[in-house]
């Protein structure tokens, strides 16, 4: 059905599917904010202007409306991945820490106002460059000076230098810095502190900033930062309910250093809940470009000269499969946001989850899994779309290289994805080893892979089988220490963590389909959902075969299933492209047109 003749209810449902429960007026304002050029000035001034414009459509308390917050960063990623990264740090990590962990002092209120108004840029400095897993062993210290009530922030040696995007030296920058709180020589665990890094004239007293660090995959102002007895007002301690009595007695409701670290880092939940929306938006845009390119590009290969690229089955599986994975990420964005909203209403206190390779799954296992799975899938989607667009896919004007670089870099940023998967898999196996449960899930006749329900059933069964397999191997080891027991099993633990995340996304797809009311939209989405399942099974074929979750004949049948589903998807491409594409002035949908609009020509004179 042409867009002009599509019922209003159907268009509204399409918009909610793609952008969440954001009203059209907000999306229009967001579009305008991103499409407006920044005024002339230094790079830092331009960035502050763009951060202010992006934040204007959002509520003053950013966290009052998670749907708008996630949508704003998703749109920013489509328009400019570097802006999105700066905004994620500025809004979710820096402002998020101050709002969620800080008090209501006038000093912090003024910092929040400066960050919200674009008078200062927000930075988050957690990673210490000189050691792996530095989040579990922070060495930066914030020691209380009892004579003044100030905290003295100090970097003990070069290996403890903080790494982050704090190289914009020509504008004010305010950082949130996780550091060990020390009073009277006693370490009380890792808290967050607010530290002003730079003013209009460069680094402030006690702050040392390195020369820029190049990172081509995701251009931003990366540097290392060291603190030399920098003095912070007492109000800059984001105490999160902890206090120090006048006599020096320290009290923390967290109860232990491990729980304190988890509470300090729970600000990461907002980032993890937002990343699936960002991954979905860039993947949708990349898939739309790849599909449009394959529809319009004619090949002169000898098999069928003059036919569009999309005629070839190989191209269909790649670009329509990318469209299907982008749809699955869109469903995951809804699931992650709902989970974050639920976690925000829950009390912060609770049992402490043991930390393994990183603290992230102890903060929130499912949200950490969403982040890790979303950025990996989006990196794969955008890389495949870039490759399928030939030379055009590598041009800056088409953004595909930027989308891929963003998600590839985020595989380690924001919580290392591989460590997250190791922790999830090992925790699931250890929990299974404590239970006597050999039940099979989803026994009986399996639906066809042409059905949207096939992959959710398969991945549930595979998760169960893999968990029991890994628990059995762990239980059979004779190793005396945990490292010796787990060292040979970590690869399988990582796969189990990935399958756990696959199952979350699969269930989100099922929920999205069940909630779709418009019949035309439902007819378009069902084969798209099934195609995502087939493509996911192809990616997991080795593990599925090894555990005998699927048989060789099942795997062999997936190619034919993919072709049949591509045939079902193709008639719905006009509707899907309309729904998935962002406005053309934010990102192009046609690679060739985008190139032509950037070219100028110089003609030589006549002989």
C-alpha positions in Angstrom: 0.0 0.0 0.0 1.5 3.4 -1.0 2.5 5.6 2.0 -0.1 8.3 1.2 -2.9 5.7 1.3 -1.8 3.9 4.4 -4.2 4.4 7.4 -3.0 6.7 10.1 -3.2 3.9 12.7 -0.8 1.8 10.6 1.6 4.6 10.2 1.5 5.3 14.0 2.1 1.6 14.7 5.1 1.6 12.3 6.5 4.7 14.1 6.1 3.1 17.5 7.8 -0.1 16.3 10.8 1.8 15.1 11.1 4.8 17.4 9.3 3.6 20.6 6.5 5.6 22.3 7.8 9.0 21.1 5.3 11.4 19.8 5.8 12.9 16.3 6.4 16.4 17.7 9.4 15.2 19.7 10.8 13.3 16.6 10.3 16.4 14.5 12.1 18.6 17.1 14.9 16.0 17.3 15.2 15.9 13.5 15.5 19.7 13.4 18.2 19.7 16.2 20.4 17.2 14.3 19.9 18.7 10.9 20.9 22.3 12.0 24.6 23.1 11.4 26.7 24.2 14.3 27.9 27.8 14.2 31.5 28.6 13.2 34.0 28.1 16.0 36.5 25.7 17.5 35.8 22.0 17.5 35.1 22.1 21.2 32.6 25.0 20.9 30.8 23.2 18.0 30.6 20.0 20.0 29.1 21.9 23.0 26.5 23.5 20.7 25.5 20.2 19.2 25.2 18.6 22.7 23.0 21.4 23.8 20.8 21.2 20.7 20.5 17.4 21.1 19.5 17.8 24.8 16.9 20.6 24.2 14.0 18.2 23.2 14.6 16.1 26.3 13.0 16.6 29.7 15.2 18.5 32.2 15.6 15.3 34.3 16.8 13.2 31.4 15.9 9.9 33.1 12.2 10.8 33.5 11.6 9.6 29.9 13.9 6.7 28.9 12.1 6.4 25.5 13.0 9.9 24.5 16.5 9.5 25.9 17.2 6.3 23.9 15.6 7.7 20.7 17.7 10.9 20.9 21.0 8.9 21.0 19.8 6.5 18.3 19.0 9.4 15.9 22.4 11.0 16.8 24.2 7.8 15.9 22.6 7.8 12.4 23.4 11.4 11.8 27.0 11.4 13.3 28.4 8.4 15.3 31.1 10.6 16.9 28.4 12.9 18.2 26.5 10.0 19.6 29.5 8.7 21.5 30.1 12.1 23.0 26.4 12.4 23.9 26.3 8.9 25.5 29.2 9.8 27.8 27.9 13.4 28.5 24.3 12.4 29.2 24.2 8.8 30.5 27.5 8.4 32.3 28.5 11.9 33.5 25.1 13.5 34.1 23.7 10.1 35.0 26.2 9.6 37.7 25.7 13.0 39.2 21.9 12.7 39.1 21.7 9.1 40.4 24.5 9.1 42.9 24.9 12.7 44.1 23.0 14.8 46.5 21.2 18.1 46.1 24.0 20.5 46.9 24.1 23.9 45.2 27.5 23.0 43.8 26.3 19.9 42.0 23.1 21.6 40.9 25.2 24.2 39.1 27.3 21.5 37.5 24.2 19.8 36.2 22.8 23.1 34.9 26.1 23.8 33.0 26.1 20.3 31.5 22.5 20.5 30.5 22.8 23.9 28.9 25.9 23.1 26.9 28.2 25.4 28.9 30.4 22.4 29.8 31.1 19.0 28.3 30.7 15.8 30.4 33.4 13.2 30.6 33.5 9.8 32.4 36.9 8.5 33.4 36.8 4.9 34.6 39.4 2.9 32.6 42.9 3.0 33.8 45.2 2.4 30.9 48.0 0.4 32.4 46.3 -2.8 33.4 43.6 -5.2 32.2 40.3 -5.4 34.1 41.1 -2.1 35.8 37.4 -1.6 36.7 37.9 -4.4 39.3 41.1 -2.9 40.7 40.8 0.9 40.5 44.0 2.5 41.8 43.2 6.2 41.6 42.7 7.5 45.1 40.5 10.2 46.6 41.7 10.8 50.2 39.8 12.9 52.7 41.7 15.9 54.1 40.0 16.2 57.6 41.3 19.7 58.1 39.4 21.1 55.1 36.8 18.4 54.4 38.1 18.3 50.8 39.1 15.2 48.9 42.5 15.0 47.3 42.4 13.1 44.0 45.7 11.5 43.0 47.0 9.1 40.3 49.6 6.9 42.1 51.7 6.1 39.0 51.6 6.2 35.2 49.8 2.8 34.9 46.8 4.3 36.7 46.3 7.1 34.2 42.6 7.4 33.2 41.7 7.0 29.5 38.8 8.9 28.0 37.4 11.5 25.6 38.7 14.5 27.5 41.0 16.1 24.9 38.7 19.1 24.1 41.0 21.5 26.0 39.4 24.7 24.7 36.1 24.3 26.6 35.1 23.6 30.2 35.0 19.9 30.9 33.5 18.2 34.0 34.4 14.6 34.6 33.0 11.9 36.8 36.0 9.9 38.1 35.6 6.5 40.0 38.3 6.4 42.6 39.1 4.7 45.9 37.8 6.7 48.9 40.4 6.7 51.7 40.0 8.2 55.2 42.6 7.9 57.8 44.5 5.4 55.7 41.5 3.1 55.3 40.2 2.1 51.9 36.4 2.2 51.7 35.9 1.1 48.1 35.2 2.8 44.8 33.0 5.9 44.7 32.4 8.4 41.9 33.8 12.0 42.3 33.1 15.1 40.2 36.3 16.8 39.0 36.5 19.8 36.7 39.2 19.1 34.2 39.5 22.2 32.0 38.4 25.7 31.8 38.5 28.1 28.8 42.3 28.2 29.2 43.2 24.5 29.4 43.8 22.0 32.2 43.0 23.2 35.7 45.4 22.9 38.7 46.2 19.3 39.6 45.1 17.9 36.2 47.5 16.7 33.6 46.2 15.7 30.1 48.2 13.9 27.5 48.6 14.6 23.8 45.7 13.3 21.6 45.4 9.5 21.1 44.4 8.6 17.5 41.5 6.1 17.1 40.5 6.1 13.4 37.5 3.7 13.9 35.7 6.2 16.0 37.2 9.7 15.8 37.0 11.6 19.2 39.2 13.5 21.5 40.8 10.6 23.3 43.6 11.3 25.9 45.0 10.0 29.1 44.4 12.0 32.3 46.5 12.1 35.5 45.6 13.8 38.8 48.3 15.3 41.0 46.7 16.0 44.4 43.8 17.8 42.8 41.5 19.2 45.5 37.8 18.5 45.2 35.0 20.1 47.4 33.4 17.6 49.8 30.1 18.0 47.8 31.8 16.6 44.7 31.8 13.1 46.4 28.8 11.3 44.8 28.2 9.5 48.1 25.0 7.5 47.2 23.9 7.5 50.8 27.3 7.0 52.4 28.5 9.5 55.0 31.5 10.5 57.1 30.6 11.6 60.6 32.4 14.6 62.2 34.5 12.2 64.2 35.7 10.4 61.0 33.4 7.4 61.4 32.5 6.1 57.9 29.1 4.5 57.1 28.1 3.0 53.8 24.6 1.4 53.2 26.2 -0.8 50.6 27.8 -2.8 53.3 30.8 -4.1 51.4 33.4 -2.9 48.9 32.0 -5.3 46.2 28.4 -4.0 46.6 29.8 -0.4 46.6 31.4 -1.0 43.3 28.2 -2.4 41.8 26.2 0.6 43.1 28.8 3.1 41.7 28.7 1.4 38.3 25.0 0.9 38.1 24.9 4.1 36.0 26.1 1.8 33.2 22.6 0.3 33.0 21.4 3.4 31.1 24.2 3.1 28.6 23.5 -0.6 28.1 19.8 0.0 27.7 20.4 2.7 25.1 22.9 0.7 23.0 20.4 -1.7 21.4 18.4 1.4 20.2 21.6 2.9 18.7 22.5 -0.4 17.2 19.0 -0.9 15.7 18.9 2.6 14.2 22.3 2.4 12.5 21.6 -1.2 11.3 18.2 -0.2 9.9 19.8 2.7 8.0 22.7 0.5 6.7 20.2 -2.2 5.6 18.0 0.3 3.8 21.1 1.6 2.0 22.2 -1.9 1.0 18.7 -2.9 -0.2 18.3 0.3 -2.2 21.7 -0.2 -3.7 21.0 -3.8 -4.6 17.6 -2.8 -6.2 19.0 -0.1 -8.4 22.5 -1.4 -9.3 22.6 -3.5 -12.4 25.3 -6.1 -12.9 26.9 -7.1 -16.1 28.0 -10.6 -15.0 27.8 -13.2 -17.7 25.1 -15.3 -15.9 22.5 -12.6 -16.4 23.7 -9.3 -17.8 21.6 -6.3 -16.9 19.7 -7.7 -13.9 19.6 -5.9 -10.6 22.0 -7.1 -7.9 19.0 -8.0 -5.7 18.1 -10.7 -8.3 21.0 -12.8 -7.0 20.2 -15.1 -4.1 23.6 -14.4 -2.4 22.7 -10.7 -2.4 19.2 -11.3 -1.1 20.4 -13.4 1.8 23.0 -10.7 2.7 21.0 -7.5 2.5 17.5 -8.8 3.3 19.1 -10.8 6.1 20.6 -7.5 7.3 17.2 -6.0 7.2 15.9 -8.9 9.3 18.6 -8.5 11.9 18.0 -4.8 12.1 14.3 -5.6 12.8 15.4 -8.0 15.6 17.6 -5.3 17.1 14.6 -2.9 17.0 12.7 -5.4 19.0 15.6 -5.8 21.4 15.7 -2.0 21.9 12.2 -2.2 23.3 13.1 -5.1 25.5 16.2 -3.4 26.9 14.4 -0.1 27.6 11.6 -1.9 29.4 14.1 -3.8 31.5 15.9 -0.6 32.4 12.7 1.2 33.4 11.8 -1.8 35.6 15.3 -1.8 37.2 15.1 2.0 37.9 12.0 1.5 40.0 13.5 -1.3 42.0 15.4 -0.6 45.2 19.2 -0.3 44.9 19.8 -2.6 47.9 20.0 -6.3 47.4 22.2 -9.3 47.4 25.7 -9.0 46.0 26.5 -10.8 42.8 30.0 -12.2 42.7 32.1 -10.4 40.1 34.3 -12.5 37.7 36.2 -11.0 34.7 34.4 -7.7 35.0 31.8 -6.0 37.2 29.2 -5.6 34.5 27.1 -8.7 34.8 27.0 -8.3 38.5 25.4 -4.9 38.0 22.8 -6.3 35.5 23.2 -9.6 33.6 20.5 -9.1 31.0 21.3 -5.4 30.3 25.0 -6.2 30.0 24.0 -9.0 27.6 21.8 -6.7 25.5 24.7 -4.3 25.1 27.2 -6.9 24.1 24.9 -8.7 21.7 23.6 -5.5 20.1 26.9 -4.0 19.3 28.3 -7.3 17.9 25.3 -7.9 15.7 25.2 -4.3 14.5 28.9 -4.4 13.7 28.3 -7.5 11.6 25.2 -6.0 9.9 27.0 -2.7 9.0 30.1 -4.5 7.8 28.1 -6.8 5.5 26.1 -3.9 4.2 29.3 -1.9 3.5 30.8 -4.8 1.6 27.6 -5.4 -0.4 27.5 -1.7 -1.5 30.9 -2.1 -3.3 33.0 1.0 -3.6 30.1 3.2 -2.5 30.0 1.4 0.8 33.4 2.8 1.7 32.6 6.5 1.0 32.3 8.8 4.0 29.1 10.3 2.5 27.3 7.0 3.1 28.3 6.7 6.8 28.6 2.9 6.6 32.2 2.9 7.6 31.4 5.2 10.5 28.5 2.9 11.7 30.7 -0.1 11.5 33.6 1.6 13.3 31.3 2.8 16.1 29.9 -0.6 16.9 33.3 -2.4 16.4 34.9 0.0 18.9 32.0 -0.5 21.3 32.7 -4.2 21.5 35.3 -3.3 24.1 34.0 0.2 25.2 31.1 0.5 27.6 31.9 -2.9 29.2 34.0 -5.5 27.2 31.6 -7.7 25.4 33.7 -10.8 25.5 34.2 -10.5 29.2 30.5 -10.1 29.6 29.9 -13.3 27.7 32.5 -15.2 29.7 30.9 -14.1 33.0 27.3 -14.9 31.9 28.3 -18.4 30.6 30.3 -19.3 33.6 27.6 -18.1 36.0 24.9 -20.1 34.2 27.0 -23.3 34.2 27.9 -22.9 37.9 24.2 -22.4 38.8 23.2 -25.4 36.7 25.9 -27.5 38.5 24.2 -26.9 41.8 20.9 -28.2 40.5 19.8 -31.7 39.5 17.9 -30.8 36.4 18.3 -32.8 33.2 14.9 -31.9 31.7 14.7 -31.2 28.0 13.0 -28.1 26.9 10.5 -27.8 24.0 10.3 -31.5 23.4 8.1 -32.7 20.6 7.7 -31.7 17.0 9.5 -28.5 16.0 7.9 -25.9 13.8 9.3 -25.1 10.4 12.2 -22.6 10.1 9.8 -20.6 7.9 7.9 -19.9 11.1 8.8 -16.9 13.3 8.5 -19.2 16.4 11.1 -21.7 15.2 14.3 -19.8 16.3 13.0 -18.9 19.7 12.3 -22.5 20.4 15.7 -23.7 19.0 17.7 -21.1 20.9 15.9 -21.9 24.2 16.8 -25.6 23.7 20.3 -24.8 22.7 20.8 -22.6 25.8 19.6 -25.5 28.0 21.8 -28.1 26.3 24.9 -25.9 26.3 24.4 -25.0 30.0 24.1 -28.7 31.0 27.1 -29.6 28.8 29.3 -27.0 30.3 28.1 -27.7 33.9 29.0 -31.4 33.3 32.5 -30.6 32.0 33.0 -28.3 35.0 31.8 -30.9 37.5 34.1 -33.5 36.0 37.3 -31.4 36.3 39.9 -32.4 38.9 41.4 -28.9 39.0 42.2 -27.6 42.5 41.7 -23.9 41.8 39.0 -22.0 39.8 41.4 -20.7 37.2 42.6 -24.2 36.3 39.0 -25.4 36.1 37.8 -22.6 33.9 40.8 -21.8 31.7 40.1 -24.6 29.2 36.3 -24.0 29.3 36.2 -20.2 28.7 35.5 -20.5 24.9 32.4 -22.6 25.6 31.4 -20.2 28.4 31.6 -17.3 26.0 29.4 -19.1 23.4 26.9 -19.9 26.2 26.9 -16.1 27.1 26.2 -15.3 23.4 23.4 -17.8 23.2 21.8 -16.4 26.4 21.8 -13.0 24.7 20.4 -14.6 21.5 17.5 -16.0 23.5 16.7 -12.5 25.0 16.5 -11.0 21.5 14.5 -13.9 20.1 11.8 -13.5 22.8 11.7 -9.7 22.1 10.9 -10.5 18.5 8.1 -12.9 19.5 6.6 -10.2 21.8 6.8 -7.5 19.0 5.0 -9.8 16.6 2.3 -10.7 19.1 1.7 -7.0 19.8 1.4 -5.9 16.1 -2.2 -4.9 15.3 -2.0 -3.7 11.7 -2.5 -6.7 9.3 -0.3 -5.3 6.5 2.5 -4.6 9.0 2.2 -8.0 10.6 2.4 -9.7 7.1 5.6 -7.8 6.4 7.2 -8.6 9.8 6.5 -12.3 10.1 8.8 -13.4 7.3 11.3 -10.8 8.5 11.3 -12.3 12.0 11.7 -15.8 10.6 14.5 -14.7 8.3 16.4 -13.3 11.3 16.0 -16.7 13.0 17.4 -18.6 10.0 20.3 -16.2 9.7 21.1 -16.5 13.4 21.0 -20.3 13.2 23.4 -20.2 10.2 25.8 -18.1 12.3 25.5 -20.6 15.2 25.6 -23.7 13.1 28.8 -25.1 14.5 27.6 -25.0 18.1 24.1 -26.2 17.2 25.6 -29.2 15.4 28.2 -29.9 18.1 25.5 -30.2 20.8 23.1 -31.9 18.4 20.5 -29.3 19.0 20.0 -29.4 15.2 21.0 -32.2 12.8 23.1 -31.8 9.7 19.9 -32.0 7.6 18.4 -29.2 9.6 21.4 -27.0 8.9 21.4 -27.9 5.2 17.8 -26.9 4.9 18.4 -23.4 6.1 19.6 -22.1 2.7 16.4 -23.0 1.0 14.4 -21.6 4.0 16.3 -18.3 3.7 15.5 -18.1 -0.1 11.8 -18.8 0.5 11.7 -16.1 3.2 13.5 -13.6 1.0 10.8 -14.2 -1.6 8.2 -13.4 1.1 9.9 -10.3 2.3 10.5 -8.7 -1.1 6.9 -7.6 -1.8 7.0 -5.7 1.5 10.2 -3.8 0.8 8.5 -0.4 0.0 6.7 -0.5 3.4 9.9 -1.6 5.3 12.2 0.9 3.6 9.7 3.7 4.4 9.5 2.6 8.1 13.2 1.9 8.6 14.8 4.9 6.9 15.7 8.1 8.7 15.2 11.5 7.0 17.4 11.9 4.0 19.1 15.1 5.4 20.4 13.1 8.3 21.6 10.0 6.4 21.3 9.0 2.8 19.2 6.0 1.6 20.8 5.9 -1.8 24.5 5.5 -2.0 24.9 6.8 -5.5 22.7 9.8 -5.0 24.6 10.7 -1.9 27.9 10.7 -3.8 26.6 12.8 -6.7 25.4 15.5 -4.3 28.9 15.9 -2.9 30.7 16.3 -6.2 31.8 19.4 -8.0 33.3 19.4 -11.5 36.2 21.2 -13.1 36.2 21.3 -16.9 39.4 21.9 -18.9 39.5 24.6 -21.5 39.2 24.0 -25.2 42.4 23.2 -27.2 
